């Protein structure tokens, strides 16, 4: 085939021995979507490979889905009967310390970037998981533990290099010919306007940070857990100093019965007396008598390690790829409107403390997490229409993540539980907005999903789709269409 021979990368076709491995998402927990059978997986080695794959799919009207880290929550990086454009092997990094930038290929993960920046004494805004791809992270927004001071991933992108639907490669930035594309890609870029081949990302001098972690037994005292959440909201969320960030996180393990609330605190003040100042700042939390607490100083690049214990628990429980039953994941989240009362915080705690009604007395591995991602500081400095990411004036994102083995009925039970939490128990204080990086099949019909993800920016995204991909070469189940009623 002429197309295959023209590539520097490789192609795995349906029916070849490598196919079963190639179609698997990179996360075993997302294997619930691996029933889909793409026609081919194109492992790209360059932007030219990506552009050629896009043109090939467009000419033959084949479904097209890009894949980098494979961390999407609805399996959008694997498409039935289509072309998977896999950029995971495109990992070149050029660090430019004097400009405070790094030029990255689209397959770079945060672990790659951290390793490349360390010799230069630099760091970058990143998410919780080291194996998440930076491209997808920024295309949907990009919240991180330093977002209070550094903003979102979209606020740290200098430029994107994009393979458009016609097979051309363009560079989009804030001031050039493709400024409208740059706007759309920063928050609305998932499978809508083109396939990302690279980006330029802001970096900053490495700093040491102080961390403070405190733990409460939420099951033993749900009211105390609610008081901790209320204290976080009223005393810390979107309050100075910006050097201080707090990240509440629930963790439950069905096999051990543990149901814990952990408060992660990060303080980026390197000045004299910083430890004493942090002790003063967390005094309201200490008054709530945590079971345990600890303070340490670490490089900012190691912030992702704060979650290692939780991540290791999941990975240890995950069978190898291809082994059944697999560990599956379902996630749901919505932004919460300001401000919640103690009773409403107690409602969050009580909802999370419940478990999905798994069938057949299920006793296998099961975990649930709930995390609270604050919309504060540098995030709210940016106007809602400055990028396609619109969620700049809500309180926080309330996300529940559940993991379970792929036995009959478990996925249905987990989904019903999530839908009940968000559709009933917590509905009264939700804003109706949802983070597009945590997409969900629960948001139906498509227009509802698009309005939840993009709000007042939706019609502008429709116009960008009409300009850059009018024939919908990129057309996911929750993708932006080129025409939408009310968006003429």
FENPE-V945218 format. One record per residue. SS is DSSP state (helix for helix, strand for strand, loop for the rest). D_FIRST is the distance of its C-alpha to the first C-alpha in Angstrom with 1 decimal. Layout:
# FENPE-V945218
ss->(SS & SS)
d_first->(D_FIRST & D_FIRST)
This chain:
# FENPE-V945218
ss->(loop & helix & helix & helix & helix & loop & loop & loop & loop & strand & strand & strand & strand & loop & loop & loop & loop & loop & helix & helix & helix & helix & helix & loop & loop & loop & loop & helix & helix & helix & helix & helix & helix & loop & loop & loop & loop & loop & loop & strand & strand & strand & strand & loop & loop & loop & helix & helix & helix & helix & helix & helix & helix & helix & helix & helix & helix & helix & helix & loop & loop & loop & loop & strand & strand & strand & strand & loop & loop & loop & loop & loop & loop & loop & loop & loop & loop & loop & loop & loop & loop & loop & strand & strand & strand & strand & loop & loop & loop & loop & loop & loop & strand & strand & strand & strand & helix & helix & helix & loop & strand & strand & strand & strand & strand & loop & loop & loop & strand & helix & helix & helix & helix & helix & helix & helix & helix & helix & loop & loop & loop & strand & strand & loop & loop & loop & loop & loop & loop & loop & loop & loop & strand & helix & helix & helix & helix & helix & helix & loop & loop & loop & loop & loop & loop & loop & helix & helix & helix & helix & loop & loop & helix & helix & helix & helix & strand & strand & strand & strand & strand & strand & strand & strand & loop & loop & loop & loop & strand & strand & strand & strand & strand & loop & loop & loop & loop & loop & helix & helix & helix & helix & helix & helix & helix & helix & helix & helix & loop & loop & loop & loop & loop & strand & strand & strand & strand & strand & strand & strand & strand & strand & loop & strand & strand & loop & loop & strand & strand & strand & strand & strand & strand & strand & strand & strand & strand & loop & loop & loop & loop & helix & helix & helix & helix & helix & helix & helix & helix & helix & helix & helix & helix & helix & helix & helix & loop & loop & loop & loop & loop & loop & loop & strand & strand & strand & strand & strand & strand & strand & strand & strand & strand & loop & loop & loop & loop & strand & strand & strand & strand & strand & strand & strand & strand & strand & strand & loop & loop & loop & loop & loop & loop & helix & helix & helix & helix & helix & helix & helix & helix & loop & helix & helix & helix & helix & loop & loop & loop & loop & loop & strand & strand & strand & strand & strand & strand & strand & strand & helix & helix & helix & helix & helix & helix & helix & helix & helix & helix & helix & helix & helix & helix & helix & helix & helix & helix & loop & loop & loop & loop & loop & loop & loop & loop & loop & strand & strand & strand & strand & strand & strand & strand & strand & strand & strand & loop & loop & loop & loop & loop & helix & helix & helix & helix & helix & helix & helix & helix & helix & helix & helix & helix & loop & loop & loop & loop & loop & loop & loop & loop & loop & loop & loop & loop & strand & strand & strand & strand & strand & strand & strand & strand & strand & loop & loop & loop & helix & helix & helix & helix & loop & loop & loop & loop & loop & loop & loop & loop & loop & loop & loop & loop & loop & loop & strand & strand & strand & strand & strand & strand & strand & strand & strand & strand & loop & loop & loop & loop & helix & helix & helix & helix & helix & helix & helix & helix & helix & helix & helix & helix & helix & helix & helix & helix & loop & helix & helix & helix & strand & loop & loop & loop & loop & loop & helix & helix & helix & loop & loop & loop & loop & loop & loop & loop & helix & helix & helix & helix & helix & helix & helix & helix & helix & helix & helix & helix & helix & helix & helix & helix & helix & helix & helix & helix & helix & helix & helix & loop & loop & loop & loop & loop & loop & loop & loop & loop & loop & loop & loop & loop & loop & loop & loop & loop & loop & loop & loop)
d_first->(0.0 & 3.8 & 5.5 & 5.5 & 6.4 & 8.8 & 10.7 & 13.9 & 14.0 & 12.3 & 10.7 & 12.6 & 11.6 & 14.4 & 15.8 & 15.1 & 18.5 & 18.3 & 17.7 & 21.5 & 22.3 & 19.4 & 20.5 & 24.1 & 25.8 & 27.3 & 30.7 & 31.9 & 34.3 & 31.7 & 30.2 & 31.8 & 28.6 & 26.3 & 26.5 & 23.7 & 20.2 & 17.4 & 14.0 & 12.7 & 14.5 & 13.2 & 15.7 & 16.2 & 18.1 & 19.2 & 20.0 & 17.2 & 14.7 & 16.7 & 16.8 & 13.0 & 12.8 & 15.7 & 14.5 & 11.3 & 13.8 & 16.3 & 14.5 & 13.7 & 17.1 & 16.1 & 18.8 & 18.5 & 20.6 & 21.2 & 22.6 & 24.7 & 27.8 & 27.3 & 31.0 & 30.9 & 33.5 & 31.8 & 28.4 & 26.7 & 24.1 & 22.4 & 21.4 & 21.0 & 17.8 & 16.5 & 14.8 & 17.0 & 17.0 & 18.9 & 20.9 & 23.2 & 22.2 & 23.2 & 26.9 & 28.3 & 31.8 & 34.1 & 37.7 & 40.0 & 43.4 & 45.3 & 43.5 & 43.5 & 39.7 & 36.6 & 33.1 & 30.6 & 26.9 & 26.0 & 25.7 & 29.3 & 31.7 & 35.4 & 36.0 & 33.8 & 35.7 & 39.1 & 38.5 & 37.4 & 40.4 & 43.1 & 43.6 & 44.2 & 46.7 & 44.6 & 43.6 & 41.7 & 42.1 & 40.1 & 40.1 & 41.4 & 38.5 & 37.2 & 33.7 & 33.2 & 30.6 & 32.4 & 29.9 & 30.4 & 34.1 & 34.7 & 32.7 & 35.1 & 38.3 & 38.8 & 42.2 & 43.6 & 46.9 & 47.8 & 46.9 & 50.6 & 50.9 & 47.3 & 46.0 & 42.6 & 39.2 & 38.6 & 41.8 & 40.5 & 37.2 & 37.6 & 34.1 & 30.6 & 27.3 & 25.1 & 21.7 & 22.7 & 21.1 & 20.2 & 18.2 & 21.2 & 22.9 & 26.7 & 29.7 & 32.1 & 35.7 & 39.2 & 40.2 & 37.2 & 35.3 & 33.5 & 36.6 & 36.2 & 32.8 & 34.3 & 37.1 & 34.8 & 32.6 & 35.7 & 36.4 & 34.1 & 30.7 & 29.2 & 26.1 & 27.9 & 27.2 & 24.2 & 22.7 & 24.9 & 23.6 & 27.1 & 30.8 & 34.2 & 36.7 & 40.5 & 42.1 & 45.8 & 48.2 & 48.3 & 51.4 & 53.2 & 53.8 & 56.4 & 55.4 & 57.7 & 56.6 & 59.0 & 58.6 & 60.5 & 60.5 & 59.5 & 60.4 & 63.9 & 64.6 & 62.4 & 64.9 & 64.8 & 60.9 & 61.4 & 63.9 & 61.5 & 58.9 & 61.6 & 62.7 & 59.2 & 58.9 & 62.4 & 63.0 & 59.6 & 56.8 & 56.4 & 59.6 & 60.3 & 59.7 & 56.0 & 55.9 & 56.6 & 53.8 & 54.2 & 51.6 & 52.9 & 50.9 & 51.8 & 50.6 & 51.2 & 50.5 & 51.3 & 51.9 & 54.4 & 55.9 & 55.6 & 55.4 & 55.7 & 55.8 & 54.8 & 55.5 & 53.4 & 55.2 & 53.8 & 56.1 & 54.8 & 58.3 & 58.7 & 62.2 & 65.4 & 66.6 & 63.2 & 63.8 & 67.1 & 65.7 & 62.9 & 65.5 & 67.4 & 64.4 & 63.5 & 67.2 & 66.6 & 64.0 & 66.3 & 69.1 & 66.9 & 67.3 & 63.9 & 63.7 & 62.3 & 61.3 & 60.2 & 59.6 & 57.5 & 56.1 & 52.4 & 50.0 & 48.2 & 44.8 & 46.0 & 46.6 & 43.5 & 45.3 & 47.9 & 45.7 & 44.7 & 47.2 & 46.0 & 42.3 & 43.1 & 44.8 & 41.7 & 39.5 & 42.1 & 42.1 & 38.3 & 37.0 & 33.9 & 30.5 & 29.8 & 33.6 & 35.4 & 37.4 & 35.7 & 37.6 & 36.7 & 37.7 & 39.0 & 40.3 & 42.3 & 44.1 & 46.0 & 48.0 & 51.8 & 54.2 & 57.2 & 59.5 & 60.0 & 63.3 & 64.2 & 64.0 & 60.5 & 59.4 & 61.1 & 58.9 & 55.8 & 57.1 & 58.2 & 54.9 & 53.0 & 55.5 & 54.6 & 51.8 & 49.2 & 50.7 & 48.4 & 49.0 & 50.5 & 52.4 & 49.3 & 50.2 & 46.9 & 45.6 & 45.9 & 46.3 & 47.0 & 47.0 & 48.4 & 48.1 & 49.6 & 47.8 & 50.4 & 49.8 & 52.1 & 53.0 & 50.3 & 48.2 & 50.8 & 51.5 & 48.4 & 48.7 & 46.8 & 45.0 & 44.2 & 40.8 & 39.0 & 40.6 & 43.8 & 45.6 & 48.2 & 51.5 & 51.4 & 53.1 & 50.5 & 47.4 & 48.4 & 45.5 & 45.7 & 43.0 & 43.3 & 41.6 & 42.1 & 40.6 & 38.2 & 40.9 & 41.5 & 43.2 & 43.0 & 40.4 & 42.4 & 45.6 & 44.3 & 43.0 & 46.3 & 48.2 & 46.3 & 46.6 & 50.3 & 50.9 & 49.3 & 50.1 & 53.7 & 55.3 & 54.1 & 53.3 & 56.6 & 55.7 & 52.0 & 50.9 & 48.2 & 45.6 & 42.8 & 40.7 & 37.1 & 36.0 & 37.6 & 36.0 & 37.2 & 36.3 & 40.1 & 40.1 & 39.8 & 39.3 & 36.7 & 39.2 & 41.6 & 39.0 & 38.2 & 41.9 & 42.5 & 39.8 & 40.4 & 43.9 & 45.2 & 42.0 & 39.9 & 40.3 & 39.4 & 36.1 & 35.5 & 36.0 & 33.5 & 30.9 & 31.7 & 31.2 & 28.1 & 26.1 & 27.8 & 25.0 & 24.8 & 21.2 & 23.0 & 25.2 & 26.8 & 29.7 & 32.2 & 30.4 & 32.3 & 31.9 & 32.1 & 35.2 & 38.0 & 41.5 & 44.0 & 41.5 & 41.7)
